[in-house]
């Protein structure tokens, strides 16, 4: 049933007080028939609420995806194919894959949010992106009011991006994913401090996941204790010529070669070097241990976080000549 003037304060990890003009908790596929009258109005697909910033009250319909279910739909000597409903919790999925000794998600442990948000953002961490395990996406087209399927290449995955985010925001309600997980692991240990964190332990996907979780817990604040949306900005990509200019002035600047010849920089390092780590603007600020995370220390409006983000972006542009792009989605 659609509810009106519904509070979203407990449904976003910044715990911003805002309301939705209309709200639907989507628990069954037959509820999709209720959405036909909303196809030409603004709509927002809400998962775990961990990667959004409510800049104000939302016009139109908020569809809170709470579809549940997990089942094995295929397997061969190399892979297993796991169908997961979009409303499932991502971390619980990671733990489920580890318990079954299926590889591919271990580097993505402890990322907050729901399964359905993973392809929208093409979530990634410690050298692995969601696109590497995606086999199939099943979604409901709000415009044409029908189900459709997307193969991995159809999604046009890019760094923290997909067609669901850039080209068709709000049009497709992701209902389920089919993941392609490995029976035999292919380890990624060289991003961050994973190898050092594992140390002398026997190498396994469980050991990798545990190392990732320890690293994340040491760096990132728990949204339940200090409201935040995780990494707020994307790590910027620059051309080799730009990097050469930057290294002449900042020889210790971290950088990571990409397959297309560009170099990825660490946004957190840039923000730290600009003096923003631990800095506050009223009730909001930059986290004291991780400069990539913006936090809310006391009651604040979404616009206060928007203004903080703009101030950080302006400083980074002036100091380094680099435009930081938010990874977090601003609503509306």
Secondary structure, DSSP 4 states (H G I P E B T S, - for coil): --EEEEE-GGGSTT----EEEEEEEE-SGGGGGGGGGGTTS-EEEESSSSSEEE-SPEEEEEEEE----EEEEEE-SSEEEEEEETTSBHHHHHHHHHHTT-BSSGGGTT--SBHHHHHHHT-EETTEEGGGTEEEEEEEETTTTEEEEEETGGGT-BTTB-TTTTTSTTTEEEEEEEEEEESS------STTHHHHHTTSPP-HHHHHHHHHHHHHHHS--TTTS-EEEE-BPPPEE-HHHHHHHHHH-TT--EEE-TTS-EEE-HHHHHHHTT-TT-EETTEEE-SS-TTEEEE-SS--HHHHHHHHHHHHHHHHHHHS----BSSEEE-
